[in-house]
Amino acid sequence: MPAVPQQNERVELAMKILDCRQRLRRVGWDLDQAERLRAEMERLERKLREIDE
């Protein structure tokens, strides 16, 4: 049964990454906020890759 909680975590991370991408599109020319969103996306993607390993 440990696969189910792990799958839920993967889905949550994917949804957060999607949310960051959508917010990044709306940021426009605010470079500071864009950098923060990119850093958050990278952190979430790393965590997702760790789960997959």
Summary of the structure (lengths in Angstrom):
residues: 53
radius of gyration: 13.0
end to end distance: 17.5
largest distance: 45.6
contacts: 117
relative contact order: 0.16
helix: 89%
strand: 0%
